[in-house]
Amino acid sequence: MTGRAGVAIYGGSTFGTVDKVVVISTPMEALSTGSDRPSDHLRWRALRYLATFIIPLGAWATFTDRGLGYWAVPVVSFVLVPLVELFLRRDRDPLTEEEQAQVLHDPVFDVLLYLLVPLQYVLLGLFLHRVRSGGLDPLQLASTIATMGILCGVYGINVAHELGHRTKRWERDLARALLLTSLYMHFIIEHNRGHHRRVATPDDPASARYGESVYGFWVRSIVYSWLSAWEIEADRLRKAGERPFGTKNEMIHALLWQGVLLVTIALLFGPQALVAFLGAALIGILLLETVNYIEHYGLRRTRTATGNYGRVQHIHSWNSDHLVGRIMLFELTRHSDHHWKASKKYQALQGLEDAPQLPTGYPGMMLLSLAPPLFFSVMHPRLNALVARGKDLALATK
């Protein structure tokens, strides 16, 4: 197709076999097909993600003493949402190919993500100001830090994860700006170029092993993911003919940006605010790593006849189609479809029939993982059944 600007929506395998191609050549053609005019129920599908702004609203109330209670955000996130998802049925909520094309052209889905970037920084400023102002008793201070930590995990890292997979450089820069608020800027390097290539193998520090507790996983994943990011970035620069630890190294850039942020906080808000921020960032990091833990717990790809690990399949990630968690986390819980095609935007991710399902949503499973014996008692029978009936899957025992 020459001389015509167009957008192609592909369906099928990522290996090059295409089931269907819908080409939209001009705005008028798109209008005539209706592909850029989402139906009412698809527009509602976009607007329902506004529900995730309950968390920033609660954080604003906490940081400005608006009377909702200092523990409002932690209670909503890890009491109310898990309780609701225990009683709600899973909802696959599938999209047709035509509907997928429509939601991918609806700018509302993207705008919601973009709005969270400045909002995260505004809330960070309010948090630091509130801590500097003083007058908080130990429990109030702890809840304030926990609230900021949830913002760091849900928006500073999770939304950054979504934007970090985008094809446009400026969107990936927005992801880096969010990751800066959690002091986890190396995530975009290791996750995109390491985790997605090595997921569900012994080489991936972010894939949890069978029988490994979440506490042991935290240490292993945090340390080895950071080291892996250095290795990945140095290897990239060597292949480009650059110095592996020179001025173009993105890990060095990340350390400098994070250092500038910490110094700025210390100078503008004082040492107590700096310590509080470090605590909040740590909570955000641990929330991310707990999600990493449950997403691939105990799942291992099998080797092919050539000795290499086979292609990542739907069976190599744990999923949840529980609606509340899906909305709050921008469909992160549809993890198999994400690993099948990492650049697929959150609004088009599908619930897959052959993807392993968790018994409840991600927030509830995160809580369950904090009690390893209970977590194992729930997950191991499911894992063993999956391995017994599924090909291309083994237990990640080491």
N, C-alpha and C positions, 0 to 999 in steps of 0.2 A: 504494500500500500504506500504509494509515493504521492507527495503533494497534498496529503490530507492529515490533519492533526487528529489523533484518535486515541482511545483508551480501550484496551482489551482486557476482558475478565475471563480468566481461565478456570476450568474445572478439571479435576482429574489428578493424576500423579505428578509429583515434582520431578520425575525422571524424563519428562518430555512428551509423554503421551497425553494428548489433550482430548477430553470428552466433548467439550463444547466451547466455542468462542463467541462471545457477544461483543461486537465492535461498535462503539459509539463514535461517529466521525466528527460530528459538529454539534454545537449546542442545540440547533433546531431539530436535528435528528434525535438527539437525546430527549428533547421535549416531546417529540411525536411518539416516541416509544414509551414515554413516562418513566424512563430509568433515572432521571434526576428529580423526579417529583414523588417522594415517598408517600405511600398511602397513610391514612390516619393511624392505623395500628403500628406502622413502622415509625412514624413520628413519635408516638407514645413510647415505642421501644427506646428511642433516643432519650426522651425526656425523663424516663424512669431512672436513669443514671444520676439525675439530680439528687436522688435519695442519699447518695454518698456524701453530699455536702452537709448532711446532718452532723458528721464528725467535725469538720472545720467550724461549723456554727457552735457546737458544744465547746470546742477549744477556745473560740473567741469569748464565749460567756465565762469560761474558767479564767482566762488570762485577764479579763476586765472586771472580774468580781460581779457578774450579773445575776448571781443567785441561783443558778441551776444546780449547784453542788459541784465541789471540786472533783468528785469521782464520776461525773456524768459520762464522760467519754469512755473510760475503761469499762464502766458498767454496761453501756450500750454495746460496745465492741465485743466483750468477752463474757457477758452474762445474758443480755437480752437477745442478741443475734443467735448465739448457740442454742438458747432455749427455743426460739421460734423455729429454727431449722430442724430441731428434733421432731417437731410435730408436722412440719410441712412436707408434702411429698416432693420427690424429685420432678423437675420439669425440664424435659429436653428442649422444648420450645424451638423446634427446627425452623430453618429458613430454606425456602426454595432457592434455586440458582438465580432466578429473577430478583427475589428479595435480597439476596446477598449483593447483587450488583447495585441495587438501590441504596442499601445502607452504606456501602462503600463510597457512594457519591454524596451522601448527606453530610454537610460540614458540621452539623450540630455535635456529632460524636467526637470530632477532633477538637472543637472549640471547648468542650467540657474539660478535656485534658489540658489544653493550653491555659485555661483560667486558673487551674490549680497551681501553676508555677509561681506567678506573683502572689497568689494567696498563701502559699507555703512560706514565702519570705515575710509577708506581713505578719503572719501568725508567729513566726520565729522571733521577729522583732518585739511583738507583744509579750511573748514568753520571757525573753531576756529582760525586758523592762519590768515585768512583774516580779521577777526574782530579784532584780537590783533594788526594787522599791522596798523589799522586806515586809515584815509583818505576818509572815506565813509560819504557822507552827509546823513541826516535823511532818505530820500527816498531810497537811495542805501542800507542803513543798514536794513531798513524794508524789502526790496525785498530780500536781502541776507538771512535774518531770515525766510522769507516766503518760500524761496526755500528749505532751510534745513528742515523746517516744513513739506513740501510736501514729502521730502525724508523720514522723520520720520513716516509719515502716510502711504505712499504707500509701502515702503520697511521695515522700522523699525517695523511696526505693521502688515500690510497686508501679506507680505511674511512670517513673523513670524507666522501668523495665519495658513498659509498653512503648514509650517514645524512643527508647534506645534501639528498638528493632526497625524503626522507620527508615525509609530509603533516603529521605532528605536530610542533608547535613544539619540544617538549622533545627530540625526536630530532635536530632541526636544531641545537639548542644543544649536544648532544653532539658533533655534527660540528664546531662552532666550537671546542669545547674541544680536540679533536684537532688541528685546524688551528693552534691557538695553539702547539702543541709544534713546529711546523715554521715558525712565523712567516709563515704564508701564509693568514691569515684572510680576505683579500679574495677568495680562490678561490671561496667559496660565492656571492659576488655575481656575479662575472664569468662563472663557469661556468654557473650556473643561468639567469641572465637575459641573458647575452651569447652564450657559446659555443653553447648549444643552439639559439638562434634563428638564429645566423649561420654555423653549422658548414659547412665545405666551400664557403665563399665568400671573396672577397678581403677582406671586412670582418672576418673572424675571425682574430685573431692566433694562435690555438691550432690552426689548420689549416695544415699544412706544404705548401709549394709544390714542384712538380716540379723537381728539380735543386737544391733548397735543402739545404745540409748541416745536420746536427743542431746544429753549433756556432753557425751563424748563426741557426738557429731559436731556440736558447736565448735569445739576446739579444733577438730580436724579440718572442718570446712573453712573456717575463718583463716587459719594459718596457711593451709595449702592452697586455697584459692588466691590469697594475696601473693604467695610465691609464684603460683602459676601465671598470674597476670604479668609479673616481671619477665618471666621466661617467654611468654607469648609476645610481649611487646619487643623484647630484645631480638627475638627471632624474626619478627616482621622487619625491623630495621636492618638486620644483617642481609636479608634477602633483597632489600631495597638499596643495598650498598652504602648504608649510613652507619654511623657509630651506634652500637647497641645501647649505650648509656649516655648519649649526647643530648643536645638541646631539643631534638625532635621526639624524644621518648615521652609518651603520654603518661606513663607512671610518674615520671619526674614532674610533669605539668600538674598532675593530680595532687601530689604531695605539696607543691608550691601553693596551689589554690587553697588547699585545706589549711596549710600553715597560715596563709594570709587571713583566712576567716577566723581562725582561733586567736590570732594576735589582735584582730579588730574587735572581737568580742571582749577580750581581756581589757583592752584599752577603753572601750566605750561603756562597758557594763560591769567590769570588775571581776575579780577572781571567783566569787561565789556563782555568778551567772555563767562563767566559763565552765566550772565544775558541773553545774546543773545541765548545761548543754552537752557536755561529754556523756553524762548519764543518759540523757534523752537519746543521743545518737547511738549509744550502746544498746538501748532498748529496741530502737529501730532495726539495728543490725541483727539482734537476736530474733526479732519477729521474722525478718527475712529468712534467716537460717532455719527457723522452725518450719516455715513453709517449704523451704528446700527439702527438709527432712521428710515431710509427709508426701511430697510430690512424687518421689521415686523410691520410697522405702522398700528395700528388699528385692527390687526388680533388677534383673541383669540380662542384657542381650546375650545371645549365644553366638558362637563363632561359626563361620561358614567353612566350606571345604578348603578354602585358601588360607585359613587360619586367622582371618580378620573378623571383626565384629560386624554382624549384619546391620542393615539400615534400621534406623529408629522406627519402631512401629507404634501403633496406638496402644498396644499392650504394655508399653514401657513407662507409662505415667499413670498416677492416680488422679482421678477426676471427681468432681462433685457438681451435679446439676441442680443443687439447692439454690433457689432463686435469690434469696437475700444476700448470701455470700457472693454469688456471681455479680450482683449489681454493685455491692460495696467494693469489690476488688477488681472491677472492670474485666470480668470474665477470665481472670487468672485461673480459676478452677477448672476451666475447660482446657486442661494442660496437654492432653494428647494431641488435639488439633493444633495447638500452638507449636508443639515440637515437630509436627508433620510439615508445617510451613511457617517458619518463625516470623516472616514478614507480614503474615495475615493479620489485619487489624482486629482489635478486640471485638468490635461489633459484628463481625462475620464469623467468629469462632462457633463451632457446632458441638453439640453433645453427640457423642459417637456410641453406637450400640456395642461395639466390640472393645470399648475402652474400660479399664477397671474402674469401678465406682467405690468411693468411700461411703461408709454407713451414714455419715452426716456431713455437714459443710466444713470448709477449711477452718473457721474459727473454733468450732467444737473439737475438731481433730487436733488442733494445736494445743488446746487445753489437755486433751487426753494424752498427748505425747509426753507431757510433763510428769506423768505417772507411768514409767516404762512397763511395769508388770501388767497394768490394765491395757495399755496400748498394744503390747505384744499379744495379749489374750484375744483382743478384737481383730488384729491384723494378721496374725500368723495363720489361722484357719483359712482366711481369704487368700492369702499368698499361696499356701500349699495347694488349694483348689485350682487357682489360676495356673500354676506350674504343671499340675497333673493333666489339665485339659488343653493347654495352650502350647503351640510350637513357638519357636523363636524366643523362648523365655526360660530363664533359670533363676534359682535363688541366689541373691548376692551375698554369699556366705563369707567372702573375704575380699 
